[in-house]
Amino acid sequence: MQTDSPVHYSIIPAVPEAHLYEVHCRIKNPDPAGQYLSLPAWIPGSYMIRDFAKNIVQLSAETETGRLLVTTRKDKSTWAIEACTEDIIVSYQIYAWDLSVRSAHLDNTHAYFNGSSVFLQVHGQENQACSVELQAPQSQNLSDWQVATSLCSKNINEQGFGLYQANNYDDLIDHPVEMGNFSRATFDAGGIVHEIVISGRHDADMLRLCQDLTRICEQHIRLFGELPAIERYVFLIMVVDEGYGGLEHRASTSLLCSRDDLPRQGENGINDHYRSFLGLCSHEYFHTWNIKRIKPAVFSPYHLAQESYTRQLWAFEGITSYYDDLALLRSGLISLDSYLELLGQTATRVWRGQGRFIQSVADSSFDAWTKFYKQDENAPNAIVSYYAKGALLALALDMQLRNLSDNQISLDDLMRLLWQEYGKPGRGLAEGEIESLAAGLIGDDLSDFFQRYLYGREDLPLNELLAIIAIKFQLRPADSADDKGGKAAANQNEKSVPAWLGARLSSNPAGARISHVFSHSPAMQAGLSAGDLIIAVNELKMDKQKLEKMLIRCQPGTRLRLHAFRRDELMRFDITLTVAPEDTCYFLPLDTATVERKIIRDSWKSA
């Protein structure tokens, strides 16, 4: 297909059974000193070096007249092509077998890719307009495939194959592509078409999904006052047996979910699985403003060859994590009690980790590349999540702004200010600038608040701050290993105090495998370690289910003899159970609160 773009790509799902894409990149006016090309080392929104270039199987270059050019590998992600004054064509294959939202996947059921995994960056022409031809697979068995993407189309057929265009390289790689025989539905929000595309076997109620996502999208649009300048928005959903995740893009999102997460025909109400999925959709849609456009200065532009460090991820992921479930409440999809359950589960994830006393949320943001995205068995003892504690910090900041302004200023106002002054004009935020803007909104000093809870490691004073909306923060011991928090104790009338082992267990055919050992716990004091396989307790054969039931029956002070394998060595551990810590959180609305505070609560939850 002919095009006048300085850089033009064509991509075809060439060998689905071998998971190979074939890509051609035609470069007009290559660098006369020798053209350099590279693939990104990471993808925006997922802060870990992934080295996508490792999936390039073979690469060659030639002139348009067919003269083969010398290509030289310069480093793990970069190639150099010999000096040439003619237009050149670079051809290469991409191995794609990562079924996630971050990379590329191809088989006989579908094709999916992010541009950062397949399109080589042409050095020196990153800001040039470019085009891409999406070609249909050649197999007759796949002749019914269609295309779904938010890329701007220029000349495509009814199935979506053909020519697309992008303003520059950053634009090109920010629109993932799905090819296959998928389900599609549309709805309107904010005056533009929104598409839902579901790949994989499912029996979802598409009409209900459209209705519910309409309410969520319109809620976020009302908050910011407008949509960014996009022509349409696409939810790309891959359905699997078990999976959960999402990645934001400027006019779309890629989502991975379990089959049970989607609403079925004839079902009413919102169960826990569907509620979680709606929260994921809400989270990624909020990112359309917060991180895709309101972003750190270090991401303006992105530097995709190496890590880009910022202490602000708490604001972009944490604030987004606060608003994702809040939008479900504000749009009327869930009740206040349901929202508070979700909030309690978030708080529980924070309170159960001793890492919150070791790492600040700001440092968690900075260390995302090496710690949050590379968690090991000691993670609960060493790190805190800038998602989870960031969401609680956003809640606390919202309440602080309301408290200091007699409920005249809130986090909503800060987000609108960030959109109008930074996101919309494309200005990056300097480190610490969000804190200054928040203080400026209310004309008060917030340095102590941020120093203690953002840059420090103190627990957030949620009870004190939430009093303004008549909500109480509570702590209790866990009822069982499956207790995620968010609710009052299941056995409130029982006076027995739960016992605590202090280790997280996973199932294993031979016993109960320890995945994590918590700091200062009986398990750690007894010498147990992550990876140990418990096979017997008090000379009785044990597995995960039996051990968890035994622990529920035990009282604090109970002594146990554990036999476990560490590697291939059988070891004995004597352990004394202690009182379970109060690290399970839940929130309660105060019905005895003043009328004024109930009014403020109503304004908060219906904004």
C-alpha positions in Angstrom: 0.0 0.0 0.0 1.4 3.4 -1.1 1.9 6.2 1.5 3.8 9.4 1.6 4.7 9.1 5.3 8.4 9.5 6.1 8.2 6.3 8.1 5.8 3.5 7.1 5.3 0.1 8.8 3.4 -2.9 7.7 2.7 -5.8 10.0 1.1 -9.2 9.4 0.3 -12.1 11.6 2.5 -14.2 9.4 2.8 -17.6 11.2 0.2 -17.8 14.0 1.1 -21.4 14.8 4.7 -20.3 15.5 3.6 -17.0 17.1 5.5 -14.9 14.6 4.6 -11.4 13.3 6.4 -10.2 10.1 7.1 -6.4 10.1 8.5 -4.2 7.4 9.6 -0.6 8.1 10.2 1.7 5.1 12.3 4.8 5.9 12.5 7.7 3.6 15.5 10.0 3.9 17.5 7.7 6.3 20.4 9.3 8.3 23.2 9.6 5.7 25.7 8.7 8.4 24.0 5.4 9.1 20.5 4.8 10.4 19.9 3.7 14.0 16.8 1.8 15.1 15.7 0.4 18.5 12.7 -1.1 20.4 11.7 0.4 23.7 13.0 -1.3 26.9 9.7 -0.6 28.7 6.1 0.4 28.1 4.5 3.4 29.7 2.3 2.5 32.6 4.3 -0.6 33.5 7.5 0.5 35.3 9.9 -2.4 34.7 12.6 -3.0 32.1 11.2 -5.7 29.8 13.7 -5.6 26.9 11.1 -6.1 24.1 13.9 -6.3 21.6 14.7 -9.8 22.8 11.7 -11.0 20.8 13.1 -9.9 17.5 14.0 -13.3 15.8 15.8 -12.0 12.7 16.4 -8.6 11.1 17.7 -7.4 7.7 17.7 -4.2 5.7 17.9 -3.4 2.0 17.3 -0.5 -0.4 14.2 -0.2 -2.4 16.1 -1.5 -5.4 17.0 -4.7 -3.5 20.6 -4.0 -2.4 21.3 -5.7 0.9 22.6 -3.4 3.6 24.9 -4.3 6.5 23.1 -4.2 9.9 25.1 -4.2 13.2 23.7 -4.9 16.7 24.9 -2.0 18.9 23.4 -3.0 22.2 20.5 -5.1 23.5 17.8 -2.9 21.9 19.6 -1.0 19.1 20.6 -1.8 15.5 22.7 0.3 13.1 22.3 0.2 9.3 25.1 1.1 7.1 25.2 4.6 5.5 22.8 4.8 2.6 21.2 7.7 0.6 18.3 5.7 -0.8 15.1 4.8 0.9 15.5 1.7 3.0 13.3 -1.2 4.0 13.9 -3.0 7.3 12.3 -6.4 7.7 12.1 -8.5 10.9 10.1 -11.1 12.7 8.7 -10.7 16.2 8.1 -13.7 18.5 4.8 -13.1 20.3 3.7 -15.4 23.1 3.1 -13.1 26.1 -0.6 -13.2 26.9 -0.7 -10.0 28.9 -1.6 -6.3 28.4 2.0 -5.2 28.1 3.5 -7.0 25.1 2.3 -9.1 22.1 0.5 -12.4 21.6 -0.3 -14.4 18.5 -1.9 -17.7 17.8 -4.7 -19.2 15.7 -7.3 -17.6 18.0 -6.3 -13.9 17.9 -3.5 -11.4 17.4 -2.7 -8.7 19.9 0.2 -6.3 20.2 1.4 -3.0 21.7 3.4 -0.9 19.4 6.3 -0.8 21.8 6.7 -4.5 21.2 6.7 -4.5 17.4 7.5 -1.1 15.9 11.2 -0.1 15.7 11.9 3.5 16.5 13.7 5.3 13.7 16.3 7.5 15.5 16.1 11.1 14.3 12.6 10.7 13.0 10.7 10.1 16.2 8.7 13.3 15.8 7.8 12.6 12.1 4.3 11.5 11.1 4.2 7.8 10.4 1.8 5.2 9.0 1.1 1.5 9.5 -0.6 -1.0 7.3 -2.4 -3.7 9.3 -2.5 -6.8 7.0 -4.9 -9.7 7.4 -3.5 -13.2 8.1 -3.0 -15.2 4.9 -4.7 -18.4 6.1 -8.2 -19.0 4.8 -9.2 -20.3 8.2 -8.7 -16.8 9.6 -10.5 -14.9 6.9 -13.2 -13.8 9.4 -10.8 -11.8 11.5 -11.4 -8.2 12.2 -9.3 -5.3 13.7 -10.0 -3.3 16.8 -7.8 -0.3 17.7 -7.9 3.4 18.5 -5.4 4.2 15.9 -6.6 6.8 13.4 -7.7 5.1 10.3 -6.9 6.4 6.8 -7.9 3.8 4.3 -9.3 0.5 5.7 -11.8 -2.2 4.6 -14.9 -3.3 6.4 -12.9 -5.7 8.6 -10.6 -2.9 9.7 -7.5 -4.0 7.8 -5.6 -1.4 5.9 -3.8 1.9 6.4 -3.6 3.8 9.8 -1.7 6.9 10.7 0.0 8.4 13.8 1.3 11.9 14.5 4.7 10.5 15.7 6.3 7.5 17.2 4.9 8.1 20.7 1.4 8.3 19.2 2.0 5.1 17.2 2.9 3.0 20.1 0.1 4.2 22.3 -2.7 2.4 20.5 -2.7 -1.4 21.0 -4.2 -3.6 18.3 -6.5 -6.6 18.5 -7.2 -8.9 15.5 -9.5 -11.8 15.6 -13.1 -13.0 15.7 -14.3 -11.0 18.7 -17.5 -9.5 20.2 -18.0 -5.8 19.7 -20.5 -3.3 21.2 -20.7 0.5 21.3 -22.1 3.2 23.5 -21.9 7.0 23.7 -20.3 9.0 26.5 -19.2 12.5 26.5 -20.3 12.9 22.9 -18.0 10.3 21.4 -18.4 6.6 20.6 -16.9 4.1 23.0 -16.3 0.5 21.9 -16.2 -2.7 23.9 -14.2 -5.5 22.2 -14.1 -8.9 23.9 -11.7 -11.6 22.7 -11.9 -15.1 24.1 -14.9 -17.4 24.9 -17.5 -15.7 27.0 -21.2 -15.3 27.6 -21.2 -11.7 28.8 -24.3 -9.5 28.8 -22.9 -6.9 26.3 -25.9 -4.6 26.7 -25.5 -4.4 30.5 -21.8 -3.9 30.2 -22.5 -1.0 27.9 -25.0 0.5 30.3 -22.7 0.2 33.3 -19.6 1.5 31.6 -21.6 4.4 30.3 -22.3 5.5 33.8 -18.7 5.1 34.9 -17.3 7.0 31.9 -19.8 9.8 32.2 -19.0 10.1 35.9 -15.3 10.7 35.2 -16.1 13.1 32.4 -18.3 15.1 34.8 -15.4 15.2 37.2 -12.9 16.7 34.7 -15.5 18.7 32.9 -14.7 17.3 29.4 -13.0 14.5 27.6 -9.5 15.0 26.1 -9.4 15.6 22.3 -10.1 12.0 21.1 -12.3 10.8 18.4 -13.4 7.6 20.1 -12.4 5.3 23.0 -11.8 1.5 22.9 -12.0 -1.1 25.8 -9.9 -4.1 24.5 -10.8 -7.0 26.8 -9.0 -10.4 26.7 -11.0 -13.1 28.5 -9.1 -16.0 30.1 -9.8 -18.7 32.7 -8.0 -16.7 35.5 -6.4 -13.3 35.1 -6.6 -9.7 36.0 -4.9 -6.6 34.9 -5.0 -3.5 32.8 -2.9 -1.0 31.0 -3.9 2.6 30.0 -3.5 4.3 26.7 -4.4 7.7 25.4 -7.6 6.6 23.7 -8.0 3.0 24.8 -7.2 0.5 27.4 -6.1 -3.2 27.3 -7.8 -5.3 30.0 -7.3 -9.0 31.0 -10.0 -10.6 33.1 -11.4 -13.9 34.2 -14.4 -15.3 32.4 -16.4 -15.1 35.7 -15.7 -11.3 36.0 -18.1 -10.4 33.3 -21.9 -10.1 33.8 -24.0 -12.9 32.4 -27.3 -12.8 30.7 -30.2 -12.8 33.2 -28.0 -11.9 36.2 -29.0 -9.0 38.4 -27.0 -7.1 40.9 -23.2 -6.8 41.1 -21.3 -9.6 42.6 -17.7 -9.3 43.9 -16.2 -10.5 40.6 -18.1 -8.0 38.4 -17.5 -5.2 40.9 -13.8 -5.8 40.7 -13.9 -5.8 36.9 -15.9 -2.5 36.8 -13.3 -1.0 39.2 -10.6 -2.1 36.8 -12.4 -0.4 33.8 -12.9 2.7 35.9 -9.3 2.8 36.9 -8.0 2.6 33.4 -10.5 5.1 32.1 -9.5 7.7 34.7 -6.0 7.3 33.4 -7.2 8.9 30.2 -6.6 12.2 32.1 -4.4 11.2 35.0 -1.0 9.9 33.6 -1.7 9.9 29.9 -2.0 13.7 29.9 -1.5 14.9 33.5 1.9 13.4 33.9 5.4 13.9 35.5 7.8 16.1 33.7 10.2 13.2 33.4 7.6 11.5 31.2 7.3 14.5 28.9 8.5 13.0 26.6 9.0 9.4 27.6 12.6 8.0 27.5 12.0 4.4 26.7 15.6 3.1 26.6 16.1 3.3 30.3 14.3 3.8 33.6 12.6 7.2 34.2 12.5 7.9 38.0 9.8 9.9 39.8 8.4 10.1 43.3 5.0 11.0 42.0 3.6 7.6 41.0 1.5 7.8 44.2 -0.5 10.6 42.6 -1.0 9.0 39.3 -1.7 5.5 40.5 -2.8 6.2 44.0 -5.2 9.0 43.2 -6.5 6.9 40.3 -7.0 3.9 42.7 -9.0 6.2 45.0 -11.3 7.4 42.2 -11.8 4.1 40.5 -14.1 2.6 43.2 -15.4 6.0 44.2 -16.8 6.4 40.7 -18.8 3.2 41.1 -20.4 4.8 44.2 -20.9 8.2 42.7 -22.5 6.7 39.6 -24.9 4.7 41.6 -23.6 1.3 40.6 -22.7 0.2 44.2 -24.0 1.2 47.6 -22.0 3.1 50.3 -21.6 -0.2 52.2 -20.2 -1.9 49.2 -17.8 1.0 48.6 -16.6 1.0 52.2 -16.0 -2.8 51.9 -13.7 -2.1 49.0 -12.0 0.7 50.9 -11.5 -1.6 53.9 -9.9 -4.2 51.7 -7.5 -1.6 50.4 -6.6 -0.5 53.9 -6.1 -4.1 55.0 -3.5 -4.7 52.3 -1.6 -1.7 53.6 -1.9 -2.5 57.3 -0.9 -6.1 56.9 2.5 -5.1 55.6 5.3 -4.1 57.9 6.9 -2.5 54.8 4.8 0.6 55.4 7.2 1.4 58.3 10.2 0.8 56.2 9.4 2.6 52.9 7.5 5.8 52.3 5.0 6.1 49.5 7.3 8.6 47.7 10.1 6.1 47.9 7.8 3.3 46.7 7.1 5.4 43.6 10.8 6.0 43.0 11.7 2.3 43.6 8.9 0.9 41.4 11.5 -0.2 38.8 13.4 -2.4 41.2 11.1 -3.2 44.1 7.3 -2.9 43.4 7.5 -4.6 40.0 10.1 -7.1 41.2 8.6 -8.3 44.4 10.0 -11.3 46.3 9.1 -13.2 49.4 10.2 -10.4 51.6 8.1 -7.7 49.9 5.4 -7.4 52.7 8.2 -6.7 55.2 10.1 -4.2 53.0 7.9 -2.2 50.7 4.6 -0.4 50.6 2.3 -0.2 47.5 2.0 3.3 46.0 -1.3 2.0 44.6 -2.9 0.9 47.9 -1.3 3.4 50.3 -1.4 6.0 47.5 -5.2 5.5 47.4 -5.5 6.0 51.1 -3.3 9.0 50.9 -5.6 10.4 48.2 -8.6 9.8 50.5 -6.8 11.5 53.4 -5.8 14.5 51.2 -9.4 14.8 50.0 -10.6 14.9 53.6 -7.8 17.3 54.6 -8.8 19.7 51.9 -12.4 19.5 52.9 -11.6 20.0 56.6 -9.4 23.0 56.0 -11.9 24.7 53.6 -15.2 24.0 55.3 -15.9 21.5 52.5 -15.5 24.2 49.9 -12.4 22.6 48.3 -11.8 18.9 47.6 -9.5 16.6 45.7 -12.0 17.0 42.8 -10.9 20.7 42.5 -7.3 19.7 42.5 -7.8 17.2 39.7 -9.7 19.8 37.6 -6.9 22.3 38.2 -4.3 19.7 37.1 -6.2 19.0 34.0 -6.7 22.6 32.9 -3.2 23.8 33.8 -1.1 20.7 33.0 -2.9 17.9 31.2 -4.8 19.9 28.6 -1.9 22.1 27.6 0.6 19.2 27.8 2.8 20.6 30.7 4.7 18.0 32.8 4.6 18.3 36.6 7.8 18.9 38.4 8.6 16.9 41.5 6.7 18.3 44.5 4.5 20.5 42.4 1.3 18.6 43.2 1.8 19.2 46.9 2.3 22.9 46.2 -0.8 23.2 44.1 -2.9 21.4 46.8 -1.7 23.9 49.4 -2.4 26.8 47.0 -6.0 25.8 46.5 -6.8 26.3 50.2 -4.2 28.9 51.0 -2.8 26.8 53.9 0.4 25.0 54.7 0.2 21.3 53.9 3.9 20.6 54.3 3.5 18.8 57.6 0.8 16.5 56.1 2.9 15.5 53.1 6.1 15.2 55.2 4.5 12.8 57.6 2.4 10.7 55.3 3.9 11.0 51.8 7.6 11.3 52.5 7.4 9.8 56.0 6.2 6.4 57.2 3.5 7.2 59.6 0.1 5.5 59.4 -2.6 7.8 58.1 -5.0 9.2 60.8 -8.0 8.0 58.9 -10.4 8.2 61.9 -9.6 11.8 62.5 -9.8 12.8 58.9 -12.9 10.8 58.0 -14.9 12.4 60.8 -15.9 15.2 58.4 -17.9 12.7 56.3 -19.2 10.7 59.4 -17.2 7.5 58.7 -15.3 5.5 61.3 -12.1 3.5 60.7 -11.9 0.2 62.6 -9.2 -2.5 63.1 -9.6 -6.1 64.1 -7.7 -9.4 63.9 -8.3 -11.5 60.8 -10.9 -14.2 61.0 -9.1 -16.6 58.7 -6.5 -16.9 56.0 -9.1 -15.9 53.5 -10.2 -12.8 55.3 -9.6 -9.8 53.0 -11.1 -7.3 55.4 -13.7 -4.6 54.6 -16.3 -6.0 57.0 -16.8 -6.4 60.7 -15.7 -9.7 62.2 -17.8 -12.7 61.1 -17.9 -14.0 64.7 -18.4 -10.7 66.6 -20.1 -12.4 69.6 -17.3 -14.9 70.2 -14.8 -13.7 72.9 -12.0 -15.9 71.8 -8.9 -14.1 70.4 -7.5 -15.6 67.2 -4.0 -17.1 67.2 -1.4 -16.1 64.7 1.2 -18.1 62.9 2.6 -15.1 60.9 3.1 -16.9 57.5 1.3 -16.9 54.2 0.7 -20.4 52.9 0.2 -21.8 49.4 -1.1 -25.2 48.3 1.3 -28.0 47.4 0.5 -31.6 46.7 3.0 -32.7 49.4 1.9 -30.2 52.1 1.6 -26.5 52.9 4.2 -24.3 51.2 5.2 -21.0 53.0 5.3 -18.2 50.5 5.9 -15.3 52.9 7.0 -15.0 56.5 6.0 -11.8 58.3 8.4 -9.7 60.4 8.3 -10.2 64.2 5.9 -13.2 63.7 6.0 -16.5 65.5 6.9 -18.2 62.3 10.0 -15.9 61.8 11.0 -16.3 65.5 10.8 -20.1 65.1 13.1 -20.0 62.1 10.6 -20.8 59.4 11.4 -19.3 56.0 9.7 -18.7 52.6 9.9 -21.8 50.5 9.7 -24.2 53.5 7.2 -27.1 52.8 5.3 -28.0 56.0 4.4 -31.7 55.9 3.3 -32.4 59.5 2.2 -30.6 62.7 2.3 -32.4 66.0 3.1 -35.6 64.1 0.0 -35.4 61.9 0.2 -35.1 58.1 -0.7 -31.6 57.0 -1.7 -29.6 54.0 -2.7 -26.0 53.5 -6.4 -26.5 54.2 -5.8 -28.7 57.3 -3.3 -26.3 58.7 -5.5 -23.3 58.3 -8.4 -25.1 60.0 -6.1 -26.1 62.9 -4.9 -22.5 63.3 -8.5 -21.3 63.6 -9.1 -23.7 66.5 -5.9 -22.8 68.3 -5.6 -20.3 71.1 -2.7 -17.8 71.6 0.1 -19.5 73.5 -0.5 -22.9 71.8 2.8 -24.7 71.1 3.1 -26.6 67.8 5.8 -29.0 66.5 6.2 -28.5 62.8 8.1 -30.7 60.4 9.1 -29.1 57.1 11.4 -29.7 54.2 13.8 -26.9 53.4 15.0 -27.9 49.9 15.6 -31.6 50.5 16.4 -31.5 54.2 13.7 -32.4 56.8 13.7 -30.0 59.7 11.7 -29.6 63.0 10.5 -26.2 64.3 8.9 -25.5 67.7 6.5 -22.6 67.5 4.4 -20.7 70.0 1.4 -19.0 68.5 0.6 -15.4 69.6 -2.3 -13.1 69.5 -3.3 -12.2 66.0 -2.5 -8.5 65.2 -5.3 -6.1 64.5 -4.4 -5.5 60.9 -7.7 -6.1 59.3 -9.6 -2.9 58.4 -13.2 -1.9 57.9 -15.1 1.3 57.7 -18.5 2.2 59.2 -20.9 5.1 58.5 -21.8 6.8 61.7 -25.6 7.1 61.9 -25.3 9.1 65.1 -23.3 11.9 63.3 -24.6 15.4 63.1 -26.9 16.4 60.2 -24.1 18.7 58.9 -21.6 15.9 58.6 -24.1 13.6 56.9 -24.8 16.4 54.4 -21.0 16.6 53.7 -20.9 12.8 53.3 -23.7 13.0 50.8 -21.9 15.7 48.8 -18.7 13.7 48.8 -20.3 10.4 47.6 -22.6 12.0 45.0 -20.2 14.6 43.5 
